[in-house]
Structures are given as C-alpha cells and as structure tokens.
C-alpha cells in the first residue's frame, strides 16, 4: 500500500483553507471598500488583488476583474498592471483545469514581458507553464520550461531562489520514472537554496528521496530516510505530514517483514488521522493494517480492520482505494473458507478496477485532447507571430529602400565634388611630392655617411676601455720594475692589436683568419697582464677555410673576456682557456671553454656596468645574425660535475 508524496500537502491546504476562510472574506470586503475611491495605478492594483482573492470562490467574477484591470492599464499606460492581470488570468484558468486558455494568456504575458525585459515576470511565467504542461501530461514540455527558468536565473544572475524549480524538476523526473535525474535535481535544490528555512527544504528532499527508494524497491534505504524525516516533523509538530509519513514507514517495515514495527507505525498514523478527523487517511491505514494482519494469518483482526476500512470508504469517493480494500477483503475471506463473501468482494474489486481503468482512460483522452488543443493554439500563435513579423519586415524593407536611395543620391553628389577637388589637389600634391623626393634623396646620402661613421665608432668602442687602461698600467709597472724586455714585448703586442683594430674598423666584417689573429693577440696580452696565471689554446678545424669566410669583427671577444675575468681569475689552482673554431655545414662554430668557477647568477652582479657595454652590443649583433639562421646562435652551459667546474659558450656564426 503506497501513497503519493503530495497527499499530505493536499491535507494541509484543505485544513488551512477552512481556518482562513473567514479571514479571506474580511480581506475581500476591505479591498472592495478601498476600490470605491481608488484611481489610476492604485485602482489597477486593487482590481488585480481582489481578483486573486476571489478566484478560489468565484472564478467568473475574478476573470471579470482581471479584464477590467487590463482595460484600465491600457487606458493609463500602466504596463506592469496589464502584465500582472494577464499572468493572473493564466493562473486562474490553470487552477480550474482550463489549460488551453491558461497557456494562451501565459503566452501573451510572456511576449509582453520579453518586449519590456521584465525578467522577474518571465521567471514566474516559465514556472507556471512548467506546472500546466506537467498537469496535462506533456512532461518533456514541462521539463523544458523548468530548465528555461533555471537558465534565465543563472545567465542574468537574478536574485531568485532556484531550489523551487529544481524541486519541481525532481517531482517531474519521478513521474517520468527517471529516478537518477530526480535525485540530481533534489541535490541541486539543496545546493542552490538561499531561504531562511533550510531545515524544511532538507526534510522535504529527504522525504522525496525516501519515496524514490521505495519505488525502486530499496526498502531499507527508504526506511532510513523516512525515519530521519520524522525527527524534523516531530520537532515542529507537523501532525498532518507525520500521519502520512508514519503510514509510509509502516509500509517499509511491512515490505521488510518486520510485522511488529509495521503495526506500531500504522497505529501511530491511525491515531493522528483520527485526531485530525481525516476519513480518507483513516480508511487507508485500516486497509494497510488489514493487509498486515492477513500476511501474519491473524484473520480475525484482519477482518475487523477490513470491515472498518470498507465502512469508512462508503461515504468517500475514489475507485483506487475501494478496489484495494475489496481485494484485501477477498483474500481474507478466501483464506477463511468463506467463499460466498470472498466472491462478493472479488466482484466488487473487479468492478472498481474497471471503473478505475475507465476513469484513467477518460483522463488520458482528456489530456490528449488538451494537448492537441494546446498544440493548435501554439501553432495559431506562431502563425500570427510569423505574419506580423513578415508585415513588419515588409514595412522595414520599404523604409530601408527609401533611406538607401537617399543615401546613394547624397553619396553620388558628394563623390562628384570630391573627385573634382581631388583632381585639383593631385596637381599640387605631385609638385610637393617631387620636391620631397629630392629632399629625401639628399638626406639619405647624409644618413648613410653618418651610419658609416657610427659603425666605425661602435666597433672601436667594443675594445674595453678598462682593458686598455689596465694594459698601459701593466706596461708602466714592467718599466718601473726594470723588466724592460717584458715591457717592450707587451708594448709591441699591444700596439699591434690596436693597429689591427683601427685599420680594420672601417669594415663591419673580417676574414676569419684575421679575426682569429686578433683574438690570439688579445688572449696573449691578457695572459701577460695577469702574469701568465692561466694557460690557453686555440683549436682550428682543418676543414675550415680561414680565408674564404667572413665573420663580424670581434664578435667572440666579449665572451673570451668574460671567461678570463669572471671564470678563471677568481679560481684557485690550474686555469685553462680553450678557444675552438669548427666547420658546421652552414655555420662556423666557435666554442669558448674554461675550467673556472662556473656561472652563478647570484654572483653575476659584479662589474655590471663594464660588462653591459660589450655584451649589450654583442647581443644586438647576435639579434641581427638571427635573420640569417633558424638555429639557436648562442648557448651557455655550466660544466659543474662533481668537483670540476667551468663554463662553455657555443656561438654559431652563419656563413652567409
């Protein structure tokens, strides 16, 4: 014996309606008195409020009030009042089962709300349309409107509570038998809830999840959730929902074969139902107790509960309840061997089953007819919208044609004038352009001469001033110490280096042989300057034609200087420097390798001003060389392996 989860809600609404009936009447009288002296927007709002309060008692009167509100709103240009009235008419028809008219008015309201970007109203309309389509059995359409509502709130970040549409989707998916989607929707309802009464929502979701478990036959899981739901309901003294919940817990225990616990919860549910005087619920519980006693073969008690259930149902409607009660009575009498009474209850059960089947078929046919009428109405609305759109398009096209013709005429006149002035200006521009070309040619010659001078200065500037000063200091030291022979040797080599640099500075590039000779003299001078504290070697590839290829002048020198000053000099012990030139297909490979202290970025801050001049010029020259090669032209490696240290710099110089 299983009952719909919304049954308790219907009972709650019924009792609430009885308690608030008199208060509703007083409110209606108050609104009618206020309406006598109201005008403009106040009158429209009162008409809408009065219609909302009247529609539960007098549908036709409520609809008349809404229509009056629409007429008044149009008269004074009150858009919000007209939209509210259309929405209220749609809800009124939906509440009374006239779903075709309900959807018609809701669609009218939706069009108006979209035109004026009333997103809050659109949100409510989507919810109402989802409910209407669910009631007529068009579940996919109902789902689409609930999802539209969620998407609208998410995309525009409206200050709306999304738990309501997710709960509606959960119920819808349960009706469709898609339990996994229903569970996911209930979880999203909890995740998105923003209201103050979260415990109530959690309990509602827990109850619905328990119902899903029961439908899937997971009775233990259902029982766990339903028992947890009772804690909250008992705390808030919600006896109406507790009555239904106790009954469902009893059903779970019955399915699990725990007869004593099932009977306890049936008795609790029956006590609340009798206290609240809910006859239909009393009949359901007694029928459940009769079935429980029958399963335990306690036929006397089963017969007592069965007779009480049938007696309570005599004054009530509902083929399903009566069919179930007579079916249980038939089983009891058959088990006791009272076949005459068993046959009587069996025939009654079959009769009610047939009536229930006919009622279900009639309802299905009615729903199909409503869906068909809704389809025709939707098609009619779409056709009207299409015709209106075509008419608007035609008018718009005619207006655009006139605008375009006017624009074209203006453009033609403007173009004619523009061409004439352009012809006059062209003569003047040609004369000015000729004069400018002559001036540019003269300036180009001056710039080329300046570039030539700047290149020479840049190449000469590559010789480190500190090296020159230090070399002169070393010569002075040798002279003062009396070592004239060493001083003369040093001075001779130094003058030879300077002479070669100055003589070749007019060229951007040197033959490789000359470049290597310059580098050898430079390294030899550095060795003399530092008392031959390091050894060096030059290794030249035999396959490399030193007289054929040209290289940028002193491109390698700054890297050799870095190796000596920052790699070898700070080191203790033997110091070695190796400079190699190799033939590598389209490149000349130069390798500068030392066994110095290695490269350490944290210690690379000394002599930044001195180093930045030579290295910055070299970096720019390397950037220029990249235009002639796709390879990585400079590679710096730290050779630290165990106790061994050092640095290797590999430079690729394009041959072309």
Secondary structure, 3 states (H helix, E strand, C coil): CCCCCCHHHHHHHHHHHHHHHHHHHHHHHHHHHHHCCCCHHHHHHHHHHHHHHHCCCCHHHHHHHHHHHHHHHHHHCCHHHHHHHHHHHHHHHHHCCCHHHHHHHHHHHHHHHHHCCCHHHHHHHHHHHHHHHHHCCCHHHHHHHHHHHHHHHHHHCCCCCCHHHHHHHHHHHHHCCCHHHHHHHHHHHHHHCCCCCHHHHHHHHHHHHHHHHHHCCCHHHHHHHHHHHHHHHHHCCCHHHHHHHHHHHHHHHHHCCCHHHHHHHHHHHHHHHHHHCCHHHHHHHHHHHHHHHHHCCCHHHHHHHHHHHHHHHCCCCCHHHHHHHHHHHHHHHHHHCCHHHHHHHHHHHHHHHHHHHHHHHHHHHHHHHHHHHHHHHHHHHHHHHHHHHHHHHHHHHHHHHHHHHHHHHHHHHHHHHHHHHHHHHHHHHHHHHHHHHHHHHHHHHHHHHHHHHHHHHHHHHCCCHHHHHHHHHHHHHHHHCCCHHHHHHHHHHHHHHHHHHHHHCCCCEEEHHHHHHHHHHHHHHHHHHCCCCCEEEEEECCCCCCCCCEEECCCCHHHHHHHHHHHHCCCCCCCEEEEEEEEECCEEEEEEEECCCCCCHHHCCCCHHHHHHHHHHHHHHHHHHHHHCCCCCEEEEECCECCECCEEEEEEEECC
